[in-house]
């Protein structure tokens, strides 16, 4: 069918890796008055049937022949105009295919084309007449009387709740026929709030907290960095800000870096706002549960939205505040697909919506700190711990030349025992899971390497397996060298599993709670382990960085960091920053209650200048020193940086593609004192899942120049034959691996 003048043409975002929109004719029989941007349609695409989102309605198409969309899915738009504007800005900034960004904005069930009515919930509630009846008004009809009393006591109920009480559809129909009850609801019906818990009162703020709260204005856009030492009460400031937003009839969005933080955050928010509809948005939810929560947020029914990075793409029609907790965390940057930063997009969304954006952290990212120091962000400080808690005492334990016991200094083991015998809690931080990070033959030097990645296999002895932590390749544990057939096989290094065995032997009278991906794979497992620690009984918590992020465990008096050196000598220029953040966050778990805290940091290089600076003068001085170094080396956040990535099973193809890309870009903008190229070079993890990975690094003094180059690169790359080769643009890249 020809797209003649005056026709109605649907310009749609289709979930394919192409940086353009696609035109379709409306489905047969569709009236133009039924069409509105933001609706979903089933459309044909290369022999497939895909869900597309209508972006615009136009009268002309550059194509002579157009296919018709199969079916209109939505009556009401799923994405409002403001959300579409936001998504298009993000697609332009990150040089991402617009269809993939629309897909990322929707929960899986809505991507699959299910109608909004699929999640419709109906609730039986009393009418005005029903609420005005005496409690025993229907005594002559016992079942109706039971239903009447149940609705009086519990408020509105859904069919499942009524069925559990033996109240079937016949009795509800009878009550509705009398005009005493009615069915209400839809896809965004809020849950029953009639039997909520008692409200937890706000805590009294100290002087610093009150000053920070007063300084944050809720009318209009502002970017605020709240830098507060661990345990300084940042969360209480968040909660009291949210209370002000709710009083104004607005929604509040709270972003957290990982799913593990969501349960404790939800508990605190539900305790403070028991009568409010709180929606959780993260990948740990069941498909239908997540779609229902997304719809409740997008339709303005949910008052508070707590979510991980993808929640920033959710439409929020009543948005009044965005809070990004632990804003420094690398989890806010998507590392595949559309490589967006939820923290950075929060600032764009706040500006578009004219609402404040609060970034909170004890260890701010260098990007946020630089913006605060240069005056772009409002900078608020909380230097004191809340209540009577005091900063922990930190000691460096040099391990060079010591005879360690499974990675632990004897002095450290003695201190762990003393704390446990005083009925206190201890946290041991080891950022390696499994039993040992390597397996080797003592006779010939063979190492157990992953056949698909540039990495060693980690021994998980309890499962009798060797695993790759990058591609999840697994094989059975071996006791004979496959190269020389020797039985002299040694496990090198210590992970959480090996350390747990040692600590169990030494301190078996006390519970040892191991927290890593292996012990928290099931739903709620992490929350259940931390609940045991919150009970206050003496115990030893052993785990990876999952324990470092925002958990409030007031009975911990001793924190042990087994190895502080791993990030000090990495080729990744961001490694020292992340090491400093991690050490400060882990140390901050100690002494958050009434008892004083101590931190023991094991290091082979205790005199390392960065380590000395961090432990003697704190993260603030440490971060400022790193900023000075970044300025000298012309690296972010002082300069803008992007990576052009490529991967392929044949390394020469990926490297050759990037070499040609660099040559093309240099014809447009040659290297200069204000623009620099590096590469192609192998990624830090050169081979992953059988594919060799390379990148070209581009740094520029001015961000617009970099954006322009990336746009030209994408146009150039889409004209090339890249079968079996994948390429991607990573704007503001956070990871060189």
N, C-alpha and C positions, 0 to 999 in steps of 0.2 A: 504494500500500500504506500502510495506516495505521500510525503509530508508537505502538502500544499499550503499555501498562504491561508492564515486564519484558523488552521487546525489547532486543537488542543494537544500539546505534546508534553509528556512527562519526562523531566530531566532528573535522573535518579542516581543515587550512590549505590553501587553494586559491590559486594564483598569480594573483590579481585585485586591483585597487586598492581593495578594500573592507576596512574595519577590523573584521572579524568572522570567526568560524569558520563552517563549513557542515556540516550533518548529512546523513549517508547511511546507508542500510542496507548490510550487508555483501554482497559478491558472492554469488550463488546457490551453495549448497553449501559455504560457508566455515564451519568450526567455530569457535565462540568461543574455544576454546583456542589457535587459530592466530593470534589477534589480539594485537598489542602496540603501544603508542604508539611512534612513530618509524618505522613501516613506510610505504612508499609504495603508493598505489592509483591505478589509472586510474578517473576519475570523470567523469560527464556534467556540463556546466555551460553553460547557454544555447546548446545546439546544438553545443558543442565538447566535445572529449575532452581532459582535462587531467590532469596528474600532481599529486596531492595527498598531503600527509603527515598521517598519523593522529596527532592530538594527544591525544585522550582517548576512552574508551569509556564511554558513558552509557546509561541505561535509558529516558530520556524526552527528547522533543524538543518545542519550542514549536510546531513545524509539524505540521499534521494529515496531510499527504501528504509522503512522502520517496521519492526515487529511490534505486535501488541502485547501489553502485559497480560498475564493469565487471569489474575484475580486481585481485587482490592481486599486487604486484610483488615484495615482499621477504618472505622467511621470517624472517630476523633483522632487528631494527630497524636502520635506517640512522643514525638520530640518537638517542643515549641521552637519558634524562630530564634529565640535567644540562645538555646542550646545548639542549634545548627550553626549560628554565627561563631560560637565558641569552638565547635569542632572544626570548622573550616580554618579558623585562625591557627589551631593546633596542627592541622594537616600542612598548612603552609610553613609554619615555623620548623616542624620536624621533618619536612620534605617526605611526608607519608602519603600513601594511597588513601584518598578520602573515603573510599568504600570500607577499607580496613578499619579506619578510625570510627566510622559509624557502627561497625560490628563490635568494636571494643567497648563502645558506650552502652551496648545492650546486654542484658543477661542472656545466658545460653538459650533458655526457652523462648524468648522473644526473637532471638536470631533465627530460630527454627520455624518461625512463622505461626506460632500458636496465638490465637486471638486473646485480647485482654480479658474477655468474658470467661476464659478457661479457668481463671482464678477467682471467679465470683464467689463470694461467701454470703450466705443469707443468715440473718439473725432474727430470732423471734423476740419481740419486746412488747411490753404492755402499752396500750394506747392511753390517752388522757383519761378515757372512761375507765379503763382497767385499773389505772393507778389510783382512781378515786374510790374504788370499792373497799368495803371492809375486808379484813384479812381472811375471814371465813365465809365470804359471801356465797360461795358455790358449794356449800356443804352437802347439798342433795346430789351433786354430781362429783363423786370422790376423785376421779381422775382429773377432771378439769380443775377441781379445787387444789389438787396436788401441784398441777402445772402453774396455777395462779400463785400459789405460795412460793414455788420454786423461783418464779420470775421476780416476785417481791424480794426474795432473799438474795438472789445472785445477779439480778440485772439481766440484760439480754443474753441469749444462749443460742448456739448453733445446733444443727441437727445431731451432730455427734454427741454433744453434751446432753441433749435431751434424751437421746437413745440410751445413754449410759444410766439414766434415771428411770428407765422403763416408760418413757413418755414418747409414744409413737406419733406418726403423722395424723392419725384420726383425732386424737385429743387436741392437737394444735389447730386442726381445721375447725373443730367445734368452738374453740375459744375465739378464733378469728371470725367465725360466722356470727358470734355474739357482738363483734365490734370491740372486744376487750384486749385483743392482741393483734399484731401485724408483723409480717415479714419485711425486713429491710436489708439493705446491703448492696454489695458490688465487689469489684476486684480490690478495692482499697478500703474495705470496711475495717475500722480499727478493732483491736482485741477488746474483750470485756475488761473494764477497769474497776468493776464493783468490789472486787475482793483483793485489792492491792495491799502491799505491805505499808507499814507506818513510815511516814516520811522522815528521813534523816535530816536533822537541822544543819544549816551551814556552819562551818567552823569559824571561830574568831580569827580574823586575819592579824598578822603582826604588822608593824609599821611599813616594812618593805612591800609586803603583799598588798596592803591597802593603797599605797602610793601607786603601785603598778595598775591596780584595778581602776583607780580614779583617772589615771592617765590615758586609758583606752576608751576612745569615744565610739559609740555604736552607730552614729549617723554619718554615713559616707565612707569612702574607701580610705584605708590606711594600711600600711605594711608595718608590722611590729615584730621585733625579735625580743622574746622574753628569755633572757639568759639567766638561768637559775641553777645554782649548785644542786647536786643530787640531794633529794630530801628537803628542798627549800619550800615546797608547797605550791609548785606550779599548777598541779591539777586542781587545787582548791580555787585558784584564780580563774582557771578555765570554767569551772562549774558555776561560779558566781557571775561570770560574764554570760554564760548560757542562760542563767535565770533571767537576766535583764533582757536578753533577746526574746525569750518566750513571753515575757510580760508585754512586749511590743507586738505580739502576734506573729513572730517570724520563726523560721526554721534555723537550726544550728547544725553545721557539718563538722564532725570531729574525725580527722584522719589519723590512723595509727599505722605503724610500719608493718606489723605482722599479725597474723591471725591469733598467735599466742597471747597477745596483749588484749584482744577483744573481750574475753570473758570477764576479766577483772575490771576493765573499763566500763562494760555494760552493768556490772553489779553496782559500781559506785553511782552511775548515772540513774539507774532504776531506783536506788535507795533515795537519791536526792529528789527525783522527779517521778514519783510512783504513779501519778495520774496522767502522765504524758505518754504519747505513742512514740516509742523508740524503735527505730529500724536498724538492723545490722546488715551490712553489705560486705561480704567477703567470699572467697572461693571455697571455704569450708562448709558452706550451706548446701542443702539439697537443692536441686534445680527449681522445683516449684516454690520452695521457701524463699529462695533468692529473688525469683521473679515477683513474688508477692511483695517482698520488702522493697524492691526497686519501684514497683508501681505505687506503693504507698508514699514513697519519697517524691516520685515524679508528679503525682497528683496533688501534692501539698498536704496529704493527710498526716504523714509522720512529722512530728515536731523536732526530733533529734535524730540525726543519722550518724551512726558510727561505722566507719568502714576503712578498708585498706585502699591502696592507690587507685583502683578502678572506680571507686565511689566518686572521685572528682569529676567523672564524665556523666554523672547522673543529673538529669534536670531537677532543679529545686525552685519551684515558683515563688516560695516565700522566704528565700534565703536572707538571713540577717547577720551571719557570722561564720567564718571558716577558721578552725583551729587545726594546725598541723603539729601533732605531738611527736617528740623525738625527730625533729625536722632534719637532723643530720643524717638519718639512717639511709643507707644505700638502697634499701628495699623500696623506697619511693620512686626509684628509676626503673622503668620497664626495660629488661635486657634483651627482649626479642620481640618480633612483630613490630608494632608501632612503639618506638623507643622514647616514650614521653616521660617527663618527670612530674609526678603528681604535686610535689611541693611547688614547682615553678608554675604549673598550670593553676594551682590554687590562687596565686597572686594575680594571674590574668583574669580568672573568674571573679575574684573579689573586685577588681577594677571595673569589669564589665557590669557587675551587679551593684556597685557602689556600697560595698559592705567591707568591714575591717577583716584583715587576715592576720592571725596571730601565729607566729612560728615559735615553738617552745623547745628548749633543749638545755641540758647542762653542758653540752659540748657542741656548740653550733658549728655547722659546716663553714668552711672558709668562704664559700660564696655568700652565705647569709651574714657572716661576721664582717666581710668586706663591705657589703651594702650598708650595714649598720654604722660602721666606722666612717664611711664616706657620706653619711647623712641621707641616703635613699630610704632607709628604714628607721623607724623609731626604735630606740635601743633602751630596753628596760632591764634592770639587773636585780636578782635576788641573791644576795651574798651569804645569807645566814640560813641554816637549817630551821625548819619549822619546829615549834614546841621547844622541848628541852634537849633535842638531839644536837650532838656536836660533831664536827668533822672527824673522820677517822685518822688515827696515827699510822703513817705509812713507813715501812722499812724495806730497804733493798737487801736481798740475800744473794750474795755472789756465789755462783755454783762452779765457776772455773776451777778445775783441779779437785773438786769434792767428789767423794764416793757417794753417788746418788742411789737411792733405793727406788727403783721403778720410776725415776724422774723426780723424786722428792728428796730434798735435803733432810738429813736427820733432825736438824733444828726445827724445821717446819713441821715434821711429823710430831715432834714433842709438843709444839704449841697447839696443834690440832687436838691432841689428847687432853691437854690441860683445859681447853675451852669446853670440850664435851663433858669432862668430869665436873665442870662447874655448872652443868645443866644449861649450857648455851648452845647456839646453833653456829655451824661453820659452813661456809661456801667455798668450794674448790673449783677454780675455773681452768678448764683444759679445752682449748679450741680444736680438738681432734677427736672425732668419734671412732668407734671400733676398738679393737684390741691393740693393734699396732699399725702404723701407716706404711710399713714396708715389710716384705719377706725376702730373705737373701740366703744364698748358699755360702757357708763359711769356707768351703774348699775351692770353688771355682769362681765365686763372685757373682753368680747368676742372680738377677732380681726379678721378682714377679711383676711384670709390666702389663698394663691393659693392652689387648691386641687392637683396640680401636681408638685409644687416646694417648697423648703424650703424658702419661701419668702412671704411677705405680698402683698396684692393687692393695687395698687395705684389708687386713686380716680381721674378720669378725669370728672369733673363736667359738662363741656360744652357738652360732648358727652353722659352724664348721664350713665357712665360706670365705672366699676372697672376692672383694667387690670393688668396682670402680665407682667413685663418688661423683663422677662427671657424666657417664653414660649409663650407669647402673648395670654394666656387664657383671655377671657372676659366674663363679666356678667353684667346685669343691676344693676345700683346703687340701694341701698336699704335704706329705711328710718325707718325700724323696725328691731330690733335685732332678728336673727333667733334662738337664744338660749333662751332668756328670754322674747322676744316679746316687749321689752321696746322701746320707741321712742327716748331715750336719746343717740343718735348716734353722735359721734364727729369725725371730720376730724383732724388728728394729724399731725403737721408739715406743712411746706409750700413748694410747688413746684413752677415752673415758672408760671403756670396758676393762682394760688392763688395770687402770688406776682404781676402779671399783673393787677389783679382786684384792689388791693390796690393802686398801682401806678397810675392806670387810674383814680381812685377816687381823689387822691391827686394832680395829675398833668395832668388832662384831657385836658388842653389847648395845650399840646405838643404830638406829635406822640409817641406811645409806640410800639416798634418793638420787638416782641418776637421771639427768634431764638432757636428752639429745634426741635426734630424729628417730633413733631406733626405739626409744622407750615412749615416745609421744606420738606415734603414727596414728593411733586411734583417736576418734573424736573425744574431746574433753579430757584426754589423758594428761596433758600438761596442767590443766586447771586442777585436776584431782591431786597430782603430785604437789603442786604449790599449796593446795588447801591443807595437806598434811603438815607442811612447813608452817603455815599460818596458825596452826593449832598451838604452837609455842613449845611443843615437846623438844628436848634436845635431839638433834639429828645432824647429819652431814649431807649437804646438798652438793652434788658433783655434776658439772655439766659444761656445755658449750656456750656460745654467745646468746643462746636462747634465754639464759639466766641474767643477761646483762641489761635487758631492755625494760626499764621502768617498773620492775616488780618491787612492791613494798613489803619487805619481810623484816619486821622490827626486831625479831629475836636474834638476828645474825650479828654476832660480835666480832667474828674473825673471817676475813676473806683471804684466800690463798690464790695467787696467780702463778701457775706453775712455770710458764715460759713467757717472758715479756719481750723476747728478741725477734720473733718471727717477722714482724713488719718493718723492722728498722733497716733491713738490708735488701728489701725487695726492689726489682727494677721498675715497678709501678710508682710513679711520682706521688700518687695519692696514699701510698701505704703508710708513711709516717703519720699522716693525719688520722687515718682510720685506726692505727695502733693507739695513738693518744686518746682518741674517743673511746675505744673499747676498754682500755686500762682505767680511764677515769670513770666510766659507767660501771664497770665491775667493782671497782673500789668503793663506789658510792652505795653499794648494797650493805656496807658494814655500818653499824652504829646508828641506825635510823630510829631506834627506840630510846628508852631511858638509859640503857647500858652503853658505855663507850665502845667504839669500834676500833679494830686494828686491821691493817692490810699488810701482808707479807708478799713481796714481789720477787720471784726468783729470776735471775738473769746471769748469763755468762759474761755480759759486758755491762756491769753496773755503773761504770764511769762514762758510758755513752752520753755525749752532751745533750741530746734531745731527751733522753730518759731522765737525766739529772734535772734538766729544766722543767720537765713535766711534774716530777715528784716534789721538787723544792719550791717552785713558784706557781704551779697550777696550770690548768688547761689554757687560761686566758693568755698568759705569757708565752706558752708553748705555741698556740695558734698564731699569735702575732709574729713570732719568729718564722713560722712556716710561710706566712703571707709575704714577709720580706724576701724569703728565698724564691717564692713564686714570681715576685716582681722582677728579680734579677734574671730568672730563667725564662721569662715571658710565657708563663703558663697560667691556666685558669686559677683563680677567678679574674686575674688582671688582664689576661687576653682571652678571647673566645676560642674554643676548640671543637673540632668535629672529627670523627673517624669515618672514612669510607671503607667498608668491610667487604671481603669476598671470601667464599669458601667453596671447596671442590674436592672430589676424591683424588684428582690429579693436581698436585701442588703447583706445577708449572702453569696450569691454566688460570688458577686464581691469582698467582703472582703476575702473570702476563697481563691479565685484564686490568689489574690495578696500575701496572706500569704504564699501560696505554692511557688509562684514566688520568694519571698524574701528568703525562705529557700533554694531553688535551687541555687540562686545567691551566697548565703553565703557559699555553699559548694565549689563554684569555687573561690571565693575571700572573705574570712571572714572579718568582721569589723576590722578596725585597725586605728591607728592615721592618716593614709592617705586615708582611705576609710570609709564612714559612711552611714548607712541606717536609715531611719525613716519610720515607718508605718508597715502595712497599716493604714492610717488615713482618715477620711472623708474630702472631698473637702470643701472649705469654703462655697460654695453653695452645700450642701450635696445631695439634690434631685432636679433634673431639668427634666421637661417634663416627669415625672413619673418614672424616672430612678435614682437609688441611685449611687453616684459617690465616689470612693475612689482612693487613690494613695499611692505609695511607693516612697519616695524621696531618691535619691542616690547622694551623693556628693563625689568628689574625688579630691585629690591634682593634679593628672595628668589626663588630658583629654583622652589620649590613653587607659588607664585602663578602664575608664568609657565606651568608645566606644566598647571595646572588650566585656565587660559585657552585654551591650545592644544587641549586635549581638547574643550572646549566648541566651539571654532571648527570642529574636524573634524566633530563631530556636526552642527553647523549647515550646513557646506558640503556634506555628503553629501546633504542634503535639497534642494539647489538644482539647477536645470537648468543644467548647465555644458557643454553640447555645444559642441565646437570651442574650449573654454576649458580650460586646464590650470591646476591650482593645486597647491601643495605647501607643506609646513611644513619649515623649515630651522632646527632647534634647534642652538644654538651655531654659527651661520653663520660661515664663514670668508671669504666672498667676496661682495662687493656687486655684482658684475657679472652 
